[in-house]
């Protein structure tokens, strides 16, 4: 008996450390993962990508992968960009993307550019990566504590951006960007509800799309962060015993075989 096939209409997959990892070349689905996506598509369950990658990078990955089916949507850059598939390249959903660009313009003017300016004035960056919609600011490891204290003092009350400090690396992301919000947008576009949606992911940043009012079915690989595993457990999903794409395949079929575990038991 299938608890997912024939019922769910959309599988949303993260890329790094979920669909990718453990194999060479890195930026390509494995043969088994391609067959898995094709099997779901044949059974009426479309798939889409929701990741930090830009939409063109996602399109190139699919083209280079052994998969016959095509994604319904490319959701990129933490919810900043949205596109559909074509054989010639990704097709921008311009109404959505224009709205995001306008929001980013306001966020940068009101907050984000000032944060970066203060950081540059007070620290010599070891590395600075600016992507337009977010930036990463790294200092020497010996300055990690100083950076943490500065961020708490100067930016502790900010609401327009999310600041994620890991060691000596600070990431600044506009607060309006969300993997969950862009998935809701996609669901509205194709009239697919939470009860018809499966999400496969591994990191804390993915939790915004791993909520029961967005996706009723949750799966993750063995290498997922603990917060993600706890979310999957809480809502009766499945955690693979293997890492990366092999774990996602395993978890999906386990959930398909048993359905949602209302007690939240896992593995």
Order of alpha helices (4+ residues) and beta strands (2+ residues): beta-alpha-beta-alpha-beta-beta-beta-alpha-alpha-beta-beta-alpha-beta-beta-alpha-beta-beta-alpha-beta-alpha
